[in-house]
Amino acid sequence: MISRRVPGLAIAASVLFGGTFVAVKAGLDYFPPLLFVALRFDIAALALAVYVLATRSRADLLPRTRGDLLGIGVTGLLAIGLTNALLFVGQQSATSAVAAIVFSLNPILTPVFAALLLSTERLSRRGTVGMVVGLLGVALVVDPDPAMLANGGLGQLVLFAAAVAAALGSVLIRWADSGLSSTVRVAWALPLASALTHGLSVAAGESIAAVAWTAPGLLALGYVGVFAGAVAYIAYFGLLDEVGAIRANLVFYVVPAVSTLGGWALLDETIPPTAVVGFLTIFVGFAVIGSDSVDRRRLRPGYEPDVNHFEIDGEVRAFEAD
């Protein structure tokens, strides 16, 4: 069963993450990449700390198990910290369109790690078809120039590493089996992500003196810190706990579509004809994946539930007696 909050979490994560690639590309004109990430996490950590302290009891805030500590570490150092460090660095030498399509390999990579680490998450044949259809839709929306893709070089490799880190991190969070709420876990994790990226920034020789404190730069920083940071993380990691890594990461198929629509609405950018087809193709892919959760027998006239059998990937199996 899927809770009523899942659609809201998915929409919030998709829309808020949708502006990330554009905001990052804009902000890199004013900030060194790793320092940009670190400042983003400083802002997100402060915002989320204020929120959880105001809405959670002390008992809810304290990690109690090994799984809690592992979940915090994986979230902060891998799923958030390293992923975003690679994403921001990679976008220095890649366009937003290329970055979006490379990072959209995340949902394809997630089932690979889930198959190795999680016994409860497997991608069915129908789900595989839906994922391939969704990826095709992403390609149609972004419509990258082959020459532009070929010239991406190092930036594409770094972005692919970011997609790998994000996929592996989401699976390891599920594997850790933390008892903390997703929001509290992220609140603990963001200072770790901040410390990691500040350390990488110093190691890379970046300096605060290199920052151009302009209104557009501060606007980009505010967006990735508060909206695509604290708020989006509450939505995404809540979704991860609700539906699992494979389905939660499907939001990254929607992100390029949201970015394209946002550029059209706010920046007067044109939408290529293939994008409309791409939107519909992504929807079809989601419909195919979502049909895994529907028992097709219930749609037949005169259906009566069979309490002695259940269905997995289209195969009806019987419960075994103890």
C-alpha angles and dihedrals in degrees: 000000000000117000122235092248094063097083091048092050092047093049093046093049093046095048096043095044088044092075094046099090093049093045092048093050090049094045094051088072088067107027136049104248102245093041088049089056093045093051089047090057092046090058094042092048092052093047094048093044090056090048098050094043089055097045107031133065121236090253090057092051101054121090109229109173140048088250090056092054093044091049091051092048095048092045095049102037102033116014094042110012107042094030093057094040089057092042094053093044092047093053091062089078101026134065122245089252093054091044091052095050095044092048089048087072084078094091090049092052096045097072089053092059092038091056089055099042110022125060092187098055121066130152113235124218089257091049091051091054090049092051093051090049090049092051089051088053091052090053091051093049095048093038094192119200109246090225090052090051092048092052094049091092115155093008091062092050091051091047091050089052087053090053090050092050092049094049094046092045094053091051094046090052089058091044091053089060095207119192093211120103113258092246094053091045091054091046089058092041100053095069087053090052090048093051091048095050094043087053092049090048092054091045090052091054096247119156136201086230089070092063117105104212099211132147094251091048093050090047091054091047092049092051097049091042102047109017104026087030122041098013096040092047091054089053099042099044090043087054090048091057092046103048107011134250099291096054096035092057090057086085086078088067088059096045096078090049091052091047091052093049091046092053090050094048099040107023101034091242119160123245113225115233090245090060093070089053088046093055090053092046092053089050090052091050091052091048091053092049092044091052087070087074093053122087100218092201089068089065093060119099113260094015116168120188117252107219092189097060139049135190128237119180092338094311118115114220133183126238111247120229118239 
